[in-house]
Amino acid sequence: MTTTNTKMEEKRGEENHSSNSATFRSKVEKMQGIIHEYSAGGWDKCWEQRVTPWDLGQPTPVVLEILEKKTLPKGRVLIPGCGAGHDVIAIANPERYVVGLDLSENALKRAREKSSSSPNAKYFEFIEADFFTWHPTEKFDLIFDYTFFCAFEPRMRASWGKRMHELLKPDGELITLMWPTDDRDGGPPYKVSVADYDEVLHPWGFKATSITDNELAHVGLRRGCEKLGRWKRYL
Ligand SMILES: C[S@@+](CC[C@H](N)C(=O)[O-])C[C@H]1O[C@@H](n2cnc3c(N)ncnc32)[C@H](O)[C@@H]1O
């Protein structure tokens, strides 16, 4: 991907999250309309039509901070619902092999175009599959969930918790960026709370090792309604 394209993508990300909340809300409404109209294929339609108001156009700042502070687990990493793959590319290195999973062909087309000439390309891959039915050959040391838990209907959350248990190694870590924690109706994004995550993770032995406000939610509309959770299993 060229520097010009990267800049354009970052600009689109900024526009997606401009402080002009009316514009942002109308993009979200358009996205919700597509998802409800096309059901399972809705996400791919959104990517195809470039209605992606969630896309920051760059890696998630708090992930870069955790990486810099050297507290991000090493080994095999899974990012479910990776979208355009900004975080996948950002954290892949000789110490971390990252799998970006998404069911949208168009999202992964974008991710692959963006990353084809990345110097770290041998440390990541993109896989097109459904998180709820996918069977990898090996489990993961780290799973990072951002804007994925909130993407599907609350009735799916128990299955999400079970999958986290199945996909993580016994001593693996789950990192969740929990958004949106403000009050709202409908979705996606569906509103979330720390208790919602705990409810579906606790039965599998997960406990939060830390829950903090994400001060780096640089996006105006997300600031104040995003929390960082780190979870491990103690059974
Ligand atoms: C709200 S977007 C978030 C994308 C990315 N995490 C980001 O923050 O930019 C949700 C993503 O999850 C993907 N997705 C939705 N349901 C999925 C499923 N069951 N399995 C895999 N990916 C899924 C969608 O295609 C979409 O790219």
The ligand as a Tripos MOL2 file, in Angstrom:
@<TRIPOS>MOLECULE
LIG
   27    29     1     0     0
SMALL
NO_CHARGES

@<TRIPOS>ATOM
      1 C1        -17.4260   -3.5390   14.0160 C.3       1 LIG1
      2 S1        -16.3370   -4.3350   12.9310 S.3       1 LIG1
      3 C2        -14.7700   -4.1590   13.7960 C.3       1 LIG1
      4 C3        -13.5440   -4.3370   12.9450 C.3       1 LIG1
      5 C4        -12.2200   -4.1000   13.6740 C.3       1 LIG1
      6 N1        -12.1300   -4.8780   14.8910 N.3       1 LIG1
      7 C5        -12.0290   -2.6290   13.9550 C.2       1 LIG1
      8 O1        -12.0850   -2.2360   15.1370 O.co2     1 LIG1
      9 O2        -11.8340   -1.8720   13.0160 O.co2     1 LIG1
     10 C6        -16.7380   -6.0360   13.2380 C.3       1 LIG1
     11 C7        -15.9960   -6.9870   12.3280 C.3       1 LIG1
     12 O3        -16.3270   -8.3150   12.6960 O.3       1 LIG1
     13 C8        -16.5340   -9.0770   11.5280 C.3       1 LIG1
     14 N2        -17.4260  -10.1680   11.9360 N.ar      1 LIG1
     15 C9        -18.7200  -10.0910   12.3050 C.ar      1 LIG1
     16 N3        -19.1880  -11.2990   12.6730 N.ar      1 LIG1
     17 C10       -18.1500  -12.1680   12.5480 C.ar      1 LIG1
     18 C11       -17.9950  -13.5690   12.7820 C.ar      1 LIG1
     19 N4        -19.0070  -14.3120   13.2270 N.pl3     1 LIG1
     20 N5        -16.7890  -14.1350   12.5350 N.ar      1 LIG1
     21 C12       -15.7470  -13.3890   12.0850 C.ar      1 LIG1
     22 N6        -15.8320  -12.0530   11.8410 N.ar      1 LIG1
     23 C13       -17.0210  -11.4510   12.0760 C.ar      1 LIG1
     24 C14       -17.1240   -8.1060   10.5230 C.3       1 LIG1
     25 O4        -16.9420   -8.5140    9.1860 O.3       1 LIG1
     26 C15       -16.3700   -6.8260   10.8540 C.3       1 LIG1
     27 O5        -15.1980   -6.6950   10.0780 O.3       1 LIG1
@<TRIPOS>BOND
     1     1     2 1
     2     2     3 1
     3     2    10 1
     4     3     4 1
     5     4     5 1
     6     5     6 1
     7     5     7 1
     8     7     8 2
     9     7     9 1
    10    10    11 1
    11    11    12 1
    12    11    26 1
    13    12    13 1
    14    13    14 1
    15    13    24 1
    16    14    15 ar
    17    14    23 ar
    18    15    16 ar
    19    16    17 ar
    20    17    18 ar
    21    17    23 ar
    22    18    19 1
    23    18    20 ar
    24    20    21 ar
    25    21    22 ar
    26    22    23 ar
    27    24    25 1
    28    24    26 1
    29    26    27 1
@<TRIPOS>SUBSTRUCTURE
     1 LIG1         1 GROUP 0 **** ****
